[in-house]
Amino acid sequence: MSKLTSLSVTTLVGVIATGAGMAATTNAKAATKPTDHQSATVTTSAQTIEQAQQHVQQAQVNQATAHQLVTDKTNAAKNAQDKLDAAKNRVTTATNKVATATTNVNAAQQIKNQATPENIKQAQTTVQQAGTHLTNAQDVMHQAYQVVDQATTTVQSQTTSTNQATHNANIAKQTVATAQSQVDAKQADYDGLTVDSLKKEQVTAQQLVNQTQAAQSAAQANVTAANNQVTNTARCC
């Protein structure tokens, strides 16, 4: 409902209410005057008031209906606007797709225009040359790998030889150290060989011989005694 319609309904209600009030006032003044038709006048006034009230109620119903109609129309307008916006978005998307497709078509057409026999042959030659360069580069790379492998093998062999030589050198050093120790010991023994020491060793050796002979004589005596005892025992029995 528009503002003009709402104002009209409100004015109509006010006019009806004002008319009802004036009629009630007039009838009330008339009722103060004695008349033969007083009962009929009161009945008519009551009917007029009731009709005015009915008009007011109907106007209120009409006003509520109008408000609801305005709400419905507003919602319908909003829905229509949303649909319009969605349609505009779809149109924009479609336009962008058309522009992209046009660009692709133009690019394809440009490629097609450039795809002349001369250009195709030149491109094939370029591809062949690139393939040759690639093959050469791969060969060089393989040769480099072989050189690296050989160098690695050589380094490993040299490392092994170096380790073995170091081990042999350590063994030789140990042998020299051992021999030097033995030489030093022999030299010490030689340095210790004096006349006095030789005499002491001779005396010690003679004592050892004497002790050995004495022990041997004692043992022989024990053997002889044992043999004699055996012999005597045998004769006795």
Secondary structure, DSSP 4 states (H G I P E B T S, - for coil): --HHHHHHHHHHHHHHHHHHHHHHHHHHHHHHS--TTHHHHHHHHHHHHHHHHHHHHHHHHHHHHHHHHHHHHHHHHHHHHHHHHHHHHHHHHHHHHHHHHHHHHHHHHHHHHH--HHHHHHHHHHHHHHHHHHHHHHHHHHHHHHHHHHHHHHHHHHHHHHHHHHHHHHHHHHHHHHHHHHHHHHHHHHHH--HHHHHHHHHHHHHHHHHHHHHHHHHHHHHHHHHHHHHHHHHH-
